[in-house]
Amino acid sequence: MSNIPKPEELIKQIKDLKITKCKNGNEAISLVLHLIMLSQGFRCVGTSEKSGIKEGEVLPEGWNHSDDVYSFKYKHKQSAM
């Protein structure tokens, strides 16, 4: 696995996504953890078994519709799942 991104790298990624404000601390933590997962070679495939993500998108549509539940589903190229 590669190194975890530095805070300034994560801030740049968040700015690149044009996210200017998170609704609450839970949303901010979910976003940072999501970006760390992507940096480690995981690929987001949606927010649940039924949802998907469009090619090239970093965040699935509706990822932050809830104020207290954040769910991402990932796959990794080294996993058979």
C-alpha positions as a Markdown table, in Angstrom:
| # | Residue | x | y | z |
|---|---|---|---|---|
| 1 | Met | 0.0 | 0.0 | 0.0 |
| 2 | Ser | 1.1 | 3.5 | -0.6 |
| 3 | Asn | 1.4 | 6.2 | 2.0 |
| 4 | Ile | -1.6 | 8.0 | 3.3 |
| 5 | Pro | -1.9 | 11.5 | 1.7 |
| 6 | Lys | -0.7 | 14.5 | 3.6 |
| 7 | Pro | -3.4 | 16.9 | 5.0 |
| 8 | Glu | -2.5 | 19.5 | 2.4 |
| 9 | Glu | -3.0 | 16.9 | -0.4 |
| 10 | Leu | -6.4 | 16.0 | 1.0 |
| 11 | Ile | -7.4 | 19.6 | 1.2 |
| 12 | Lys | -6.4 | 20.2 | -2.4 |
| 13 | Gln | -8.5 | 17.1 | -3.5 |
| 14 | Ile | -11.5 | 18.5 | -1.6 |
| 15 | Lys | -11.1 | 21.9 | -3.3 |
| 16 | Asp | -10.8 | 20.1 | -6.7 |
| 17 | Leu | -14.1 | 18.5 | -6.0 |
| 18 | Lys | -15.5 | 22.0 | -5.4 |
| 19 | Ile | -16.7 | 21.1 | -1.9 |
| 20 | Thr | -16.7 | 24.3 | 0.1 |
| 21 | Lys | -18.4 | 23.3 | 3.2 |
| 22 | Cys | -19.4 | 20.0 | 4.9 |
| 23 | Lys | -22.8 | 19.8 | 6.7 |
| 24 | Asn | -21.2 | 18.4 | 9.9 |
| 25 | Gly | -18.1 | 16.7 | 11.3 |
| 26 | Asn | -19.4 | 13.2 | 10.2 |
| 27 | Glu | -19.6 | 14.3 | 6.6 |
| 28 | Ala | -16.1 | 15.8 | 6.7 |
| 29 | Ile | -14.6 | 12.6 | 8.3 |
| 30 | Ser | -16.5 | 10.4 | 5.7 |
| 31 | Leu | -15.1 | 12.5 | 2.8 |
| 32 | Val | -11.5 | 12.4 | 4.1 |
| 33 | Leu | -11.7 | 8.6 | 4.7 |
| 34 | His | -13.1 | 8.1 | 1.3 |
| 35 | Leu | -10.3 | 10.0 | -0.3 |
| 36 | Ile | -7.8 | 8.0 | 1.7 |
| 37 | Met | -9.4 | 4.8 | 0.5 |
| 38 | Leu | -9.1 | 6.0 | -3.1 |
| 39 | Ser | -5.4 | 6.8 | -2.5 |
| 40 | Gln | -4.8 | 3.3 | -1.4 |
| 41 | Gly | -6.0 | 1.8 | -4.7 |
| 42 | Phe | -9.6 | 1.1 | -3.8 |
| 43 | Arg | -12.3 | 2.0 | -6.3 |
| 44 | Cys | -15.6 | 3.3 | -5.2 |
| 45 | Val | -18.4 | 1.4 | -6.9 |
| 46 | Gly | -21.4 | 3.1 | -5.2 |
| 47 | Thr | -23.0 | 3.7 | -1.9 |
| 48 | Ser | -24.8 | 0.4 | -1.6 |
| 49 | Glu | -25.5 | -2.9 | -3.3 |
| 50 | Lys | -28.0 | -1.3 | -5.6 |
| 51 | Ser | -26.4 | 2.0 | -6.4 |
| 52 | Gly | -23.5 | 2.7 | -8.7 |
| 53 | Ile | -21.1 | 5.4 | -9.7 |
| 54 | Lys | -20.5 | 7.0 | -13.1 |
| 55 | Glu | -17.2 | 6.4 | -14.8 |
| 56 | Gly | -14.7 | 9.1 | -13.8 |
| 57 | Glu | -16.6 | 10.3 | -10.7 |
| 58 | Val | -14.9 | 10.5 | -7.4 |
| 59 | Leu | -18.0 | 10.7 | -5.3 |
| 60 | Pro | -21.2 | 8.8 | -6.0 |
| 61 | Glu | -24.4 | 10.7 | -6.5 |
| 62 | Gly | -26.2 | 11.1 | -3.2 |
| 63 | Trp | -23.3 | 10.2 | -1.0 |
| 64 | Asn | -24.3 | 12.9 | 1.5 |
| 65 | His | -28.1 | 12.9 | 1.4 |
| 66 | Ser | -28.2 | 11.8 | 5.1 |
| 67 | Asp | -27.0 | 13.9 | 8.0 |
| 68 | Asp | -25.8 | 10.9 | 10.0 |
| 69 | Val | -25.2 | 7.9 | 7.7 |
| 70 | Tyr | -22.5 | 7.7 | 5.1 |
| 71 | Ser | -21.9 | 4.5 | 3.1 |
| 72 | Phe | -19.4 | 3.7 | 0.4 |
| 73 | Lys | -18.8 | 0.4 | -1.3 |
| 74 | Tyr | -15.3 | -0.3 | -2.6 |
| 75 | Lys | -13.5 | -2.8 | -4.7 |
| 76 | His | -9.7 | -3.4 | -5.0 |
| 77 | Lys | -7.8 | -4.7 | -8.0 |
| 78 | Gln | -6.1 | -7.3 | -5.8 |
| 79 | Ser | -9.4 | -8.6 | -4.5 |
| 80 | Ala | -11.3 | -11.4 | -6.2 |
| 81 | Met | -14.6 | -10.0 | -4.8 |
